[in-house]
Amino acid sequence: MQALFRPRTDFRNSRTGRLILAGAASLILSLTLGGCTTDKTASTTEDEPEIQLQWPAPPDNARFTYEARLVSEASIRKETDEERLKRTLTGRPAPTEEPVYRKPAALAARNGRIYVADPATNAIVVFDVPRARAYKIGVREPNQILRPISMAMDSQNNLFVLDATLGKVMVYDAIGLFKYSVGNGKDWTRAAGVAVSKDGKKIFVVDRGSVEGDDHKIVAYAPDGSELFRIGPRGRAPGKLNIPLAATVTDDGTLLVLDSGNFRIQAFDLDGNYKLHFGSVGNGLGQFSRPRSIATDREGRVYVSDASFNNVQLFSPTGELLMWIGSAGLRDLPGQFGLIAGIAVDETGRLYISDHYHRKIEVYRPTPTK
């Protein structure tokens, strides 16, 4: 797979870094993009935690490999000699090592750009890997973002940002130039997510509704802001919704809705017609407890993050569980999450996972099959 992130160890000056550096050279190479990972774990003594870098674990063939941790600009570019000298003399992190977000929420990724919705700083943080820089968009008036909570992208690389405070979907081009907005908030009770068709002609706003009311729905809009149709209201029957939290659109034109209160994924066509659903409540494999985010790849596989399990489950388009990535953990180690949140999959098949508790974003690349 083509290199995207520069080779680096993401745990410099940390205990985790010392654990990894104490391991075999092959393990260190596994933390770099383009490196060949040969070991599943690193553990230098019996009382030190194992670090799982490949999923699933042996003897199964690895499907995903831990690749990088995105926190600061230093995550995507090499430290300069001047920055290294300053860090050495002062003992303080170089400016490029300062975290660029506070609470990574929703994610989107395309063409080497990773977009991070950061409600705490009222902005979208962009990790621009090809240009080796990080910057913010949505910070300039009059089209300033106030509380971004969800994002989606169309095939033209336009970024659709749901702003909970403005009550609008703000649309930007790939580099962050504002284009237009949709909605005024009056159609929604408590908007939670946004999705868009690949051609950008249908924009879907997920409304989780009120606690006691039946106003749990999906509202579809045209780019000019006109309402096209609605999916809902509240209920348990196929096509009905109960606290929907997120949605995404597959390459073949299927709208997938994370119907969290019903502990299932529902599939609709782009006109709102019900197709199928899968999932159930529980703590078993393939079940849901606190599902939080949804994404899909080019093959139509479905990724669902769950805040109870602190993992991402991967399903076939019809709902067959294929594997999972991650586990609950209060130690800030690869593959361990304290409060998993948004996820995204880019065109290369890389999976991006945000974690509120550890305030990190982890990147997993597909592992070539033998």
N, C-alpha and C positions, 0 to 999 in steps of 0.2 A: 504494500500500500504506500502511496506517495506520502512523503513527509509533510506534516502540517505544523506541528509544534517542534521547536528547536530542542535538541537533546539537552536535558538538564535533570538534576535531582531536585524534586519539589520539597524536600524536607531539610534543607540546609539549616544548620544551627539549631536543630531540634532533636529531641530524644529519638523520634522516629527516624530521623536521618542517620543517627548513630547506629540504630539497629540495622538499617539497610546497608550502610557502609561496612558494617561488620560481617555482612553476608558474602556470599560468593559473587565473583565478578559477573557471572551470567545473570544474577538477579539485578545488579545495578544496571546492566544493559537493558533489562526488561522495562525499566522506567523511561526509556528514551523511545521516541517515535522512530519506527523503522527498525528498532532492535528486535532480536529474536528472543522471546521469553521462553526459558526452558524449565523454570522452577515454579511451583505453585506458591510457595510460602517462603518467608525468611524468619528464622528464629535462632538467636545465638545462644540462648540458654533455655532451660526448661521453664523458667518462670517468666520469660518474655513472650509477648503475644505473637501469634503467627500472623503474617501479612499475606493475604490472598490477593494475587495480582491477576489471576485468570479465572474466568467463569464460563461454564461450570468447572468445578474442581476435578482433577483426575480421579478415577480412570476415564471419565468422559472427555471427549475431545473439546478443547477450549474453543469457545465461540467469541468471547470478548476478552480483551486485555487492557488492564489499567494503563493509561497513557500519560495523563497530566493532571495537575491541579491548577485551576485558574483563580487567582486571588488578586494579583497586582500586575502591573505592566511587565515586571521582571519575569512573569510566567511565560511571556511570549517573546522576549528579546534578551539579548546577551548584555550583561552588565559591562559598562565602559570602564576603562582603567581609572578614570577620575572618580567614578562612583565607587569602585572597589577600594581605592585609597581612602576616600572619605569614610566609608563604612569601617575600614580597618582602624583608622585614627580615632574616630569618635565612638565606635561601638554601637552606632545607631544605624538603622536600616537606611539604605539609599532611597532617594525619593521614588525610584521606580519599584521599590519593594513595599511601599505603603499600599494597603488594601484600597481598591477603587470602588468598593461597594460596602454597604453595611448589612443588608438583609436580602440576599439573592432570592428572588421569587420566581417569576415566570422566565422561561428561556426560549430563544429561537436561534437558529444557526443556519448559515448558508454561505458557500463560497469563501470559507475561511474567516468569516465574521461571526462572532458569538455575541448575541444581544442578551443583556441581563436586565430585567425589570427590577429596579431598586426603589421601592416605595419610600424607604427611609431618607433617600436623598432627592426624591422627586425627579428622577431621571432614568434614562436607559443608558446603561454602561455598555460600550462596544469594545470587545477584544478583537482588534483587526490584526489577525495573524500575518497575512502577507506583508503588511506595512509595519509590523512589529511595534504597534502602539495601541494604547487604550485611550478612549475618549468618551464623552457623554453627548447624547442627543436629547432633544426635547427640553432644553434649558433656556431657550431664547424666547422672549415675548415677541409677538402676541400668541404664539403657538406653544406655550410652555406646558409641559406635563406636570401634573400635581400628584397623582397617586396611581402609577401604572401597576396593574395587577395581572394582566394577561396579554399575550402577544401571538400573532400568527403571521405567516408570509405567503404571498402568492408566487406564481411561477416567474413573475417579472421582478422578483426580489423586493417588492414593496412590503414594508413592515406595518402591520396593523396593531395598534396599541390601545387596549381598553383602559380608560382612566376612570376610576371609581368616583373621584371627586368631581370631575368635569361632567360625568355622565355622557361621555362621547367615546367613539372609536377614532383615534387620531392616526392618520395615515402618513407615513414618511417613505422616502425612497431609500435605497440601500445604504447611502452615506449619511442619512439623517435629515435631508431637506423635506420640510413639510409640504404635503400635497393637498389634502382635504380632510374633512372630518365627517362622521356619520353619527346620527342620534343626538338626542338632547336630554336623555335620562328619564323623561316622563313615561316612556314605554316600559321601563324596568322597575322592579321593586328593589332588587339587590343583585346587580350584575356581577358575575363571577368569572366569565371567560369569553374568549372571542375565537372564532375560526373563520377561514375564508376559502372559497373555491379556488382552484388553481388558476383560473382565468381572472380572478378578482371581481367577478360580476355578482357574486353572492357573498354577503358578509353576515355571519351568524353570531348573535350575542346570546350568551348563556345567562339566564336569570334564575338564580337559586330560590327566589321568592321569599315570602315571609314564613314565620314559624307556623302560624295557625291557618294561613290562607292557602288557596289553591292556585296561586299565581306563579307556579313553577313551570318555566317554559323556555323555548328557544325562539328568538325573533330573527327573521331573515330580512336583510335589507339589500337594496341595489346601491351602487356607488353614489347615486344622487340623493340618497337618504330616504327614498320611498320604501315603505314596508311591503314585503312580498308575501309572507305567510308566517304562521306560528306553529310550533310543535308543543304539545302539552294538552291540558293543564296537568295538575297534580293527580297522581294515581299510580296503581301497581300494574295495570294491564299493559300489554305491549303497546308502545307508542306513547304511553303516559310517562310522566316524570316525577321524581321526588328528590328534591335538593340536587339538581344538576350542577356540577361544578366546573366542567371543562368540556371542550370538544376539539376535534381535529378533522381534517378532510384528507382522505387517501388519494393517491394518484389516479385511481380508477373512478373517482367521483363519488365516494361514499362518505357521508357525514357520520362520524362516530361520537357519541355523547357519553360522557362519564356520568351516569345516573347514580350518584353516590348513595342517596337514601334508599334506593332499591338494590344497592350492592351489585350493579351490573353495568355492562356496556351495551348500549343500544346503537344499531346501525340504521340509517335512513338514506334514501337517495337525496339528490340535491333539490328535489321539489318537496321534501318533507314526508315522503311516504315510508312507512315502517318496513324494514327488511328482516332483521333478526336481532337477537340479543343473547348474551351469555354472561355468566357470573352468578355468584351467590354469596351470602354472608357466612363468615366462619374464619377459622384460623388454619385451615388446611391448604394444601397446594392448589393453586388456581382460584382460591376464594378471596374475598375482599373483606377488610375490616374498617379501614379509614382511607379509602382511595382518594387521591389528591390531584393527580395530573395524568394526562394521556398524550401519547405521541404515536406516530406511525412512520414506517420506512417505505422505501420504494417497492418492496415486495408485498406491502399491505400488512405486514406484521404489526401487532398492536402492543404498545408498551404502556404499563400502568404503574404509577408509583403509589405506595401505600404507607401512610404515616404510622400505622401500628406495627407493621412488619419491618419498616425502614428498608424496603427493597423496591426493586423494579421488576415486575413480572412481565414476561414476554409471551404473547399468545399468537397463534395462527389467525388468519382473517376470520375463521369460523369459531374461534374461542378455545382451541386446544392449547393447553399450557405447554410451552416449549422449554423454558428455563427461567431463572431469575438471577438478578445481580444485586449484591449488597446484603447487609444484615445490620441489626441494631448494635450500636456500640458507642459508649461515651468517650472512648479513646479516639483521638483524631488520626485514624489510620485509613489507608486506602480501602474502599469497600465497606467502611463502617460509617453509619449515619445516625445522628441523634434526633433529627426532625426533618425527614426528607420532604422536599417540596416539588418545584417544577422540574420538568424533563423536556428534552428536545432531541431529535435525531436529524442529522444533516444528510446531504446527498451522497456522502461517502459512507454512510451507515454508522458514523460515530454517534455514540450516545452521551449526552450531557446531563448531569444530575446535580441539582442544587440542594443544599442542606442548610436550614436555618440555624440549627444548633451549633454546628461547627463553622458556620459562615464560610462555606467553600463551594466550589463547583468542581466536580470530577469529570474527567473525560475517559471514555472507553472506546477503543477502536475495534472493529471486527477482526477476528483472527482468521487468517486464510486457512481453509480446510485442506488437509493433506490428501 
